[in-house]
Amino acid sequence: MECRSNCGACCIAPSISGPLPGMPNGKAAGEPCLHLLEDMRCALFGKPERPAVCGTFKAMADVCGINQTEALWLIDELESATC
């Protein structure tokens, strides 16, 4: 599965416990990443400073659902189940 345009759920829904450029304490679940652009793309995509956790995320139907709303819900459910 390819990432859905204008989604960005993976940059909003999960928490990131490690530091990110400009976010030394990571980010809380539900908080948009500082590097999420208006068109829901990552400003760090393809750059060496992009965190490994972001680079290893793979879009999959069971995580991303059929639209952004479903993706936000599914990722939030996974976040809740694993915290």
C-alpha positions in Angstrom: 0.0 0.0 0.0 1.2 3.5 -0.8 0.8 6.4 1.6 -2.5 8.2 1.1 -2.1 11.9 -0.1 -3.3 14.5 2.3 -3.5 12.1 5.2 -0.6 12.6 7.7 -2.3 10.3 10.3 1.0 8.6 11.1 2.5 12.1 11.9 -0.4 13.0 14.2 -1.9 9.9 16.0 1.1 8.1 17.5 3.4 9.3 20.3 7.1 9.4 19.6 9.2 9.0 22.7 12.5 9.8 21.2 13.7 13.3 20.2 12.9 14.8 16.9 14.5 17.9 15.3 12.9 20.8 17.1 11.0 18.5 19.5 13.7 17.2 22.0 11.1 15.5 24.2 9.4 13.7 21.3 5.7 14.2 20.7 2.5 13.2 22.4 -0.2 11.0 20.8 -2.7 13.2 18.9 -0.2 16.1 18.6 0.8 16.9 15.0 4.6 16.6 14.4 6.3 20.0 14.0 7.5 18.8 10.6 4.0 18.0 9.2 3.4 20.4 6.3 0.0 21.9 5.4 -0.4 19.4 2.6 0.2 16.6 5.2 3.6 15.7 3.9 6.7 15.4 6.1 9.3 18.2 5.7 12.0 15.7 6.8 11.1 13.0 4.3 14.3 11.7 2.7 16.6 13.7 5.0 19.1 12.1 7.3 17.6 13.8 10.4 14.3 12.1 9.9 13.8 9.8 12.9 14.2 6.1 12.3 10.8 5.4 13.8 9.3 7.5 11.0 11.4 6.0 8.3 10.4 2.5 9.2 6.7 3.1 9.2 4.9 1.3 6.3 1.4 2.1 5.2 -0.8 -0.9 5.5 -4.6 -1.3 5.2 -5.0 -2.6 8.7 -3.3 0.5 10.1 -4.3 3.2 7.6 -7.8 2.1 6.9 -9.8 3.6 4.0 -9.3 7.3 4.8 -7.6 9.7 7.2 -10.4 9.5 9.8 -10.1 5.7 10.0 -6.3 5.9 10.0 -6.4 8.3 13.0 -8.8 6.1 14.8 -6.8 2.8 14.1 -3.4 4.3 15.0 -5.0 5.8 18.2 -6.3 2.4 19.1 -2.9 0.8 18.6 -1.3 3.6 20.6 -3.8 2.9 23.5 -3.2 -0.8 23.3 0.5 -0.5 23.5 1.1 2.3 26.0 
